[in-house]
Amino acid sequence: MQRVLNELQTNPAAAMERYGGDKDVMGVLAKLTTFDMSPEQWKAIQGMGASPDDLAQTIYSNRQLAASLQQPHIRAALAEFRADPVAASAKYEGNKEVTDVLDLLEKSLSIEV
């Protein structure tokens, strides 16, 4: 698994292409990424009728989204959106990479972000 994580850090798109169909790898990645959620986010997901595993499966079924969410700067931007959505919206308004990830999240999860 350490090799997979190293590959995700150095070349996330290639790693997702290589391991995207591996249910064991995707299961571990799902567990690693869902721990970032606050208790409020866990409740919101459960309120949508989904489990964190459902969320992870949805995210990792979209290789582009999964690879993007492995990028530290994207994760930092999403953390900023959680903390202060108005300020983050202003800060990232012209950042195509971040707005593309938000669009992918919205489409993949059928939510408005």
TIRO-951751 format. One line per 4 residues: their letters; for each residue x negated, y, z of N, C-alpha, C, O, CB. Coordinates in steps of 0.02 Angstrom, whole numbers, plus 50000, padded with zeros to 5 digits. Each point is the difference from the previous one (the first is absolute). Glycine has a CB too. Layout:
A> X Y Z X Y Z X Y Z X Y Z X Y Z | ...
This chain:
MQRV> 49959 49941 50000 50041 50059 50000 49957 50063 50000 50018 50051 49971 50072 49886 50089 | 49852 50059 49973 49956 50058 50001 49979 50019 49929 49995 50059 49984 49964 49909 50131 | 50029 49983 49843 49982 50013 49931 50056 50037 49964 49988 50048 49963 49939 49850 50036 | 50134 50081 50013 50058 50033 49969 50004 50073 50023 50010 50045 49960 50051 49844 50035
LNEL> 49932 50122 50071 50003 50068 50026 49944 50043 49971 50012 50059 49984 50039 49897 50121 | 49890 50016 49888 49945 50038 49969 50016 50018 49928 49987 50056 49978 49932 49885 50097 | 50109 50012 49889 50019 50013 49931 50055 50054 49996 49998 50042 49956 49971 49840 50014 | 50078 50115 50076 50053 50051 50002 49972 50070 50012 50025 50049 49973 50054 49864 50068
QTNP> 49868 50091 49999 49970 50065 50014 49960 50025 49940 50002 50060 49986 49994 49911 50135 | 49969 49985 49845 49957 50023 49945 50037 50007 49934 49985 50045 49962 49922 49900 50096 | 50141 50011 49929 50037 50003 49937 50070 49972 50011 50015 49944 49981 49878 50044 49952 | 50151 50054 50097 50066 49974 50018 50041 49974 49941 50035 49950 50007 49963 50129 50086
AAAM> 49999 49954 49851 50041 49978 49943 49978 49931 49977 50043 49957 49987 49973 50162 49977 | 49919 49869 50030 49976 49935 49980 50016 49946 50052 50018 49944 49983 49890 50112 49952 | 50086 49962 50128 50015 49952 50053 50073 49981 50000 50017 49942 50008 49891 50106 50061 | 50136 50001 49920 50071 49984 49998 50017 49958 49939 50043 49956 50003 49981 50150 50057
ERYG> 49942 49907 49885 50010 49959 49941 49979 49928 50014 50033 49952 49980 49948 50149 49945 | 49963 49891 50109 49972 49934 50015 50041 49962 50053 50012 49941 49992 49876 50104 49978 | 50133 49990 50083 50031 49967 50056 50075 50012 50007 50032 49973 50045 49860 50036 50011 | 50136 50032 49899 50071 50018 50005 50047 49941 50003 50053 50004 50030 49918 50098 49911
GDKD> 50012 49843 50027 50043 49942 49999 49986 49950 50056 50034 49948 50005 49974 50067 49874 | 49942 49999 50162 49981 49954 50054 50042 50015 50062 49989 50050 50034 49893 49942 49920 | 50166 49964 50060 50047 50013 50055 49964 50004 50068 50021 50038 50043 50068 49904 49891 | 49858 50019 50075 49964 50002 50064 49966 50067 50009 50004 50030 50054 49978 49846 49941
VMGV> 49985 50148 49953 49966 50065 50004 50051 50055 50009 49991 50044 50042 49916 49914 49886 | 50147 50040 50034 50051 50052 50006 50033 50000 50069 50018 50052 50026 50002 49940 49850 | 49988 49949 50153 50029 49995 50066 49956 50033 50053 50024 50035 50044 50031 49860 49922 | 49879 50093 50029 49953 50031 50047 50000 50076 49990 50002 50037 50048 49927 49859 49953
LAKL> 50069 50126 49936 50000 50072 49987 50065 50032 50025 49998 50056 50026 49929 49925 49874 | 50127 49985 50093 50064 50027 50024 49997 50010 50076 50023 50052 50025 50038 49890 49881 | 49913 50010 50129 49994 50007 50072 49953 50057 50019 50014 50037 50048 50009 49840 49965 | 49923 50130 49951 49952 50054 50015 50031 50068 49988 49989 50046 50039 49917 49878 49931
TTFD> 50131 50084 49976 50026 50066 49983 50062 50019 50039 50012 50059 50012 49940 49926 49876 | 50089 49967 50132 50060 50018 50036 49988 50021 50071 50043 50029 50032 50017 49893 49895 | 49881 50063 50100 49985 50022 50068 49992 50075 50005 49999 50027 50055 49947 49864 49965 | 50047 50144 49924 49992 50072 50000 50066 50036 50016 50000 50061 50010 49908 49926 49907
MSPE> 50147 49978 50084 50065 50032 50009 50013 50018 50072 49983 49963 50046 50059 49974 49856 | 49990 50120 50107 50021 50021 50066 50063 49961 50019 50032 49970 49957 49918 50147 50026 | 50068 49884 50082 50062 49966 50020 50061 50027 49963 50047 49963 49984 49902 50017 50129 | 50052 50086 49874 50056 50029 49964 50004 49973 49928 50054 49988 49974 49935 50116 50096
QWKA> 49952 49887 49899 50000 49973 49932 50023 49927 49999 50037 49979 49955 49869 50099 50015 | 50073 49884 50080 50023 49930 50005 50077 49999 50005 50033 49961 49966 49859 50004 50090 | 50136 50079 49987 50073 50003 50008 50034 50020 49935 50052 49973 49983 49932 50056 50138 | 49987 50019 49844 50029 50023 49937 50002 49943 49950 50050 49991 49964 49909 50125 50058
IQGM> 49988 49846 49974 49998 49944 49952 50052 49948 50020 50036 49974 49957 49841 50046 50022 | 50127 49964 50084 50049 49952 50023 50071 50026 49988 50045 49961 49985 49874 49995 50101 | 50091 50110 49922 50065 50031 49988 50021 49995 49927 50060 50002 49985 49917 50075 50109 | 49975 49917 49861 50015 49992 49929 50018 49928 49984 50015 49983 49943 49907 50111 50030
GASP> 50076 49863 50078 50015 49929 49989 49940 49961 49976 50007 49946 49972 50109 50086 50003 | 49825 49996 50035 49939 49967 49977 49954 49987 50059 50004 50034 50051 50006 50023 49836 | 49948 49895 50105 49949 49986 50051 49934 50030 49975 49993 50015 49941 50066 49878 50098 | 49893 50115 50005 49934 50022 49978 49971 49954 49946 49965 50023 49955 50017 50028 50158
DDLA> 50033 49884 49893 49976 49954 49949 50032 50014 49932 49967 49995 49948 50015 49918 50140 | 50083 50105 49913 50034 50019 49937 49966 50061 49970 49988 50004 49940 50121 49949 50103 | 49877 50095 50000 49967 50061 49977 49932 49984 49969 49984 50023 49945 50075 50042 50144 | 49902 49895 49946 49934 49982 49974 50005 49962 49934 49961 50012 49954 49995 49984 50164
QTIY> 50092 49960 49878 50009 49962 49938 50018 50047 49942 49975 49992 49944 50061 49907 50122 | 50007 50148 49948 50019 50049 49949 49941 50040 49977 49989 50010 49940 50125 49996 50109 | 49847 50018 49999 49941 50040 49983 49949 49959 49961 49975 50023 49948 50043 50046 50155 | 49967 49871 49920 49948 49961 49968 50023 49967 49935 49959 49972 49964 49994 50008 50147
SNRQ> 50112 50022 49874 50022 49976 49936 49985 50051 49945 50001 49983 49940 50089 49949 50116 | 49895 50129 49964 49980 50052 49953 49925 50011 50008 49979 50033 50047 50137 50023 49957 | 49845 49915 49952 49927 50002 50008 49972 50070 50001 49952 50014 50037 50044 49876 49906 | 50032 50154 50017 49975 50069 49999 50012 50034 50068 49956 50034 50026 50066 49973 49849
LAAS> 50037 49983 50152 50015 50029 50066 49957 49969 50054 49972 50035 50042 50146 49986 49920 | 49875 49913 50037 49960 49966 50050 49927 50024 49998 49970 50013 50052 50106 49887 49940 | 49897 50107 49948 49931 50024 49994 49994 50072 50024 49951 50018 50033 50031 49905 49870 | 50067 50118 50081 49998 50070 50022 50002 50005 50076 49965 50042 50028 50092 49991 49866
LQQP> 49983 49925 50138 50006 50004 50072 49938 49975 50037 49995 50008 50061 50127 49977 49924 | 49832 49986 49979 49937 49979 50030 49948 50056 50000 49948 49995 50033 50076 49888 49931 | 49991 50171 50000 49954 50057 49996 50004 50042 50063 50055 50022 50018 49956 49979 49856 | 49933 50010 50161 50002 50038 50062 50030 50070 49992 50037 50023 50045 49863 49914 49991
HIRA> 50086 50098 49909 50027 50067 49992 50076 49999 49989 50035 50048 50019 49854 49989 49934 | 50137 49911 50017 50072 49994 49991 50033 49985 50067 50052 50028 50016 49932 49931 49865 | 49986 49996 50158 50027 49985 50066 49999 50062 50044 50046 50011 50039 49915 49869 49949 | 49986 50159 50007 49996 50062 50039 50055 50049 49979 50032 50032 50042 49844 49953 49971
ALAE> 50136 50020 49922 50053 50045 49976 50068 49976 50025 50041 50042 50021 49891 49985 49876 | 50081 49909 50102 50064 49974 50024 50008 50012 50075 50054 50015 50024 49943 49897 49886 | 49948 50083 50127 50002 50016 50071 50019 50073 50011 50037 50017 50046 49876 49895 49977 | 50060 50132 49934 50018 50071 50004 50074 50010 49986 50033 50041 50032 49850 49990 49933
FRAD> 50144 49932 49987 50072 50005 49984 50042 49977 50060 50053 50028 50013 49923 49954 49864 | 50001 49966 50158 50036 49977 50059 49999 50052 50055 50050 50011 50034 49922 49870 49937 | 49970 50151 50038 49992 50048 50055 50036 50066 49986 50033 50027 50045 49858 49920 49981 | 50102 50079 49913 50030 50066 49984 50017 50001 49925 49960 50024 49960 49974 50033 50133
PVAA> 50124 49918 49889 50019 49994 49930 49998 50066 49961 49981 50001 49942 50089 49903 50091 | 49950 50150 49999 50002 50065 49966 49929 50023 49982 49987 50019 49943 50119 50011 50118 | 49849 49967 49988 49931 50021 49987 49966 49954 49950 49963 50023 49957 50031 50023 50159 | 50018 49889 49890 49970 49953 49953 50026 50010 49929 49962 49995 49952 50025 49923 50142
SAKY> 50078 50096 49900 50028 50013 49933 49966 50060 49968 49984 49998 49940 50125 49955 50097 | 49880 50099 50001 49966 50059 49973 49928 49984 49983 49975 50022 49947 50100 50052 50121 | 49892 49889 49975 49929 49985 49989 49989 49956 49938 49953 50011 49962 50029 49997 50162 | 50061 49943 49866 49990 49951 49946 50043 50012 49938 50003 49958 49956 49967 49960 50132
EGNK> 50063 50139 49909 50045 50015 49945 49968 49990 49932 50032 49972 49955 50026 50109 50119 | 49881 49940 49917 49967 49994 49935 49956 49939 49993 49965 49994 49949 50039 50128 50045 | 49996 49834 50055 49956 49942 49999 50037 49941 49967 50041 49966 50031 49899 50073 50074 | 50045 49950 49831 50035 49950 49961 49993 49930 50030 50047 49960 49999 49935 50110 49900
EVTD> 49959 49915 50127 49989 49933 50028 50048 49987 50059 50031 49947 50004 49847 50058 49959 | 50126 50043 50082 50044 49992 50058 50073 50000 49979 50039 49958 50024 49875 50097 50049 | 50106 49990 49883 50070 50002 49979 50019 49938 49961 50058 49977 50004 49936 50148 49993 | 49959 49847 49965 50015 49937 49965 50013 49943 50049 50044 49960 49990 49884 50078 49914
VLDL> 50032 49960 50151 50010 49948 50051 50068 50010 50033 50035 49951 50013 49840 50041 50006 | 50143 50070 49996 50065 50013 50030 50056 49978 49953 50050 49972 50022 49902 50125 50042 | 50039 49916 49871 50051 49978 49951 50005 49923 49999 50054 49973 49997 49923 50130 49934 | 49965 49863 50071 50000 49927 50001 50035 49973 50063 50038 49952 49996 49856 50048 49937
LEKS> 50091 50031 50124 50034 49980 50062 50075 50008 49994 50039 49955 50019 49859 50077 50046 | 50122 50025 49909 50071 50013 49993 50034 49949 49955 50054 49974 50017 49923 50148 50000 | 49993 49862 49928 50029 49952 49953 49998 49929 50028 50049 49963 49995 49916 50110 49910 | 49979 49908 50125 49993 49932 50026 50045 49986 50058 50027 49945 50006 49856 50056 49956
LSIE> 50126 50049 50081 50039 49989 50061 50071 50025 49994 50040 49993 50047 49855 50016 50017 | 50121 50021 49879 50068 50028 49989 50018 50049 50055 50055 49999 50028 49979 49896 49914 | 49919 50150 50073 50011 50052 50050 49979 50067 49971 49967 50002 49948 50015 49916 50147 | 50037 50135 49938 49979 50066 49979 49945 50023 50047 50012 50006 50061 50102 50022 49891
V> 49826 49984 50021 49944 50024 50041 49983 50071 49982 49955 50029 50029 50001 49856 49979
